Amino acid sequence: MKSRMQNSSLKQEFLKNWIKGLQLHANFNKNTTILERRKAIKLSADIAIASTRNSTTRWSRALIADASRDESNKTLIEKISGRDVPHKASFGLIRCSKKILKRSRVAREVRAKKAVSPSVVASLIAKKLVKSRTRVLKRLVPGGEDMDEISLIKETIDYIVSLRVQVDVMGRMAKAADRLIRSTSL
């Protein structure tokens, strides 16, 4: 019961922020192409879903940071979320040190492979499979590249719930618009 109430409030918050974003975009840009409208819908939806999390998750902060790279989006982000756009910290040093760490792991694995039993080989294969799936997941979740595995799982669950809310609300809006179009054409 509590989960449904949380989803309902998330849906309401998302819808309110998404409509606000669409209205702001329409006020700023009167003559837009279809591609520009598509981009505005996606941008507004991303900012709206991220702002429902109030910067409590890494993925929501990463979505806002990615959108704020374009200077023209900053006003829209500030109006939808109701707060200043954060300046994204430099992750260059973190990524560089991760590459060095990865290289040393690879060297250890090569040395370890020289004398191993079949069960150890199976274990190494399973570990590599988990690592490859984790890399894919890190690319799918906004901001996932810089997360450890435990955080990645927690953030992924929260991100999926938020995406489900977003899809549900957007689907209902599309159905309502379709009904409205059909009723006016009769």
N, C-alpha and C positions, 0 to 999 in steps of 0.2 A: 504494500500500500504506500509506504514511504517513498519507494522508488518511482511509482507512478506520479506522485505529487511533485517530486523533484524534476522528473521529465516534463511534466506539465508547466512548471515554472520556467524551466530551461527553454521550452518551446515558445512560451510567451515572451521571454526576454530576447530570444533570438529574433522572433518575428518583429518585435518593436524596434530593435536595432537595425535589422535588415531593411525594413521599410524606411526608417530614418535615413539610412545610407542611400537608398534608391532616390528618395526625395531630394537629398542634398546634391546628388549627382545630377539629377534632372534640373535643379536650380542653377548649378554652375555651368552646365553644358546644354544649351537648347537644341542645337543641331548636331546630332550624333549619328554615326553609321551603325549598322547592325553589329559589326565587330566591336565597336566602342561600347555599345550597350551591353553586349555579352561580357566584355571585360569588367564593366561597371557592376553587373549583377554578381559575377564571381567575386570581385573585390569586396563588395558590400557584404556578401554572404560570409566570406572568410573573416572579415573584420568583426562582423556581428557575432559569429560563433566564438571567435577568440575572446571578444569582450564579455561574453556571458561567463567566462571562467575567471574574470577579474585578475588576470596575470598570475593565477595560482598554479598554472601548469607551464612546463617548458614549451610544449607545442603551441600554446596560445601566445606566449611571448615571441616565439620564433615566427609565427604567422604575422604578427604585428610588425616585427622587425623586418621581415621580408617585404611587406607591403610598404613600409616607410622608407625603403631605399629610394623610391621614386618621390621626389620632393612634392609633386602635385597631389600625392595621396595623403600627406601629413595632416592637412586641414580636415579631410574626410575622416581620418582615423581619430583625431582629437574630438571631433563633433560626435561621432558614433560612440566611442568608448568613454567620453567625458573626462579624459585625462591626457596629459602631455605625452607625446610620442617619445619613448625611451631611445637613447642612443645605444646602438648595438656595440657591445664590447668586441675587441679584436680576439678572434679565436685562432689566429695564425700560430702562436706559440704552442697552444694546446695540440693542434693538429700536427705540428712538426714533431713534438715529443712523442705523440702516438705513433708516428711513422718509425721513429728510432726504436721505440719499444717493440713494434711489430717485427722489425728487422731482426732484433735480438731473439725474439721468440722463434722466428723461422730458423735461425742458426741453431738454436737449441734442439728444435725438432729434427733437423737434418742429422745432428750428432746422435740423437737418441734412436733414430731409425736403424742405425747400423747393426745393432744386436737386439732384436725384439721378438717376442713370441706372437703367435696368431691372435691371442686375446688382446694384446697390447695394440696390434695393428687395427683390430676392430674398434678398439677404444679411440684410437687416433682418427679413424674414419668418421666415427660418430661425432667427435669433437669438431672436426672440420665441417661436417654437415651443419651442426648447430651454429658454428661461426658464420658460415655462408648465409644461413637463414637470418641470423641476427643482423648481418650487414644489409640484407634486403629490407628488413624491418626498419633499420635505422634510416634508410633512404626514404621510406614511406611516411614516417612520422616527422612532422616539422620540428626541427631542432634535435632530432634523434641522433645525429652524427656524434654529438658530444655527450651522450648519456651512457651510463653503465647499464648492464643487463637488467638489473632489478628495477631501476628507474624507467628503463625503456618499456618493460612490461606494464608497469603502473600507468605510464603516460599513454601507451598504446590503448589500454582499456578505456581510459578517459576520453581519448581522441575518438575511438570507435563509437562510444556512447554519444558524443557530441555530433559526429557525422550522421549518426542515425536520426538524431533530433533535427538536424539541418535538412536531411533528405525528406523526412516526414512532413515538415512544415512547408518546404518548397513544393512537394508533391500535392499537398492540400491546396496550396495557392494556385497551382497549375490547373487542378480540377475545378476550383471555384471560377477561375478565369474562363475556362472552357464552357462551363455551365452558363456563365454570363453572356458569352459570345453567342452560344446557341439560342438562348432565350431572346436576345435582341434581334436575331436574324429571322425569327419566326413571324 
